[in-house]
């Protein structure tokens, strides 16, 4: 693999990480909040 190719692959990876990282964080936090809400709902229904 040429050095130039490796450099561009690294640049592309770095760029995509910076772009997608906020989305991943939002998705994970939303999923966690959703699961917490679901657990609370189940507990309330059981009681």
C-alpha positions in Angstrom: 0.0 0.0 0.0 1.5 3.3 -1.0 2.1 5.9 1.7 -0.2 8.4 0.0 -3.0 5.8 -0.1 -2.6 5.2 3.7 -2.5 8.9 4.3 -5.8 9.4 2.5 -7.4 6.4 4.2 -6.4 7.9 7.5 -7.8 11.3 6.5 -11.1 9.8 5.4 -11.3 7.7 8.6 -10.5 10.7 10.8 -13.1 12.9 8.9 -15.8 10.2 9.2 -15.2 9.7 12.9 -15.5 13.5 13.5 -18.7 13.6 11.4 -20.4 10.6 12.8 -19.3 10.7 16.4 -22.0 13.2 17.5 -24.6 11.1 15.8 -23.4 8.0 17.6 -23.4 9.8 20.9 -26.9 11.1 20.3 -28.2 7.7 19.3 -26.6 5.9 22.2 -27.9 8.4 24.8 -31.4 8.4 23.2 -31.4 4.6 23.3 -30.3 4.6 26.9 -33.0 7.2 27.8 -35.6 5.1 25.9 -34.6 1.9 27.8 -34.7 3.8 31.1 -38.2 5.1 30.3 -39.3 1.6 29.3 -38.0 0.1 32.5 -39.8 2.8 34.6 -43.0 2.1 32.6 -42.7 -1.7 33.3 -42.1 -1.1 37.0 -45.1 1.3 37.2 -47.4 -1.2 35.4 -46.3 -4.1 37.7 -47.0 -2.0 40.8 
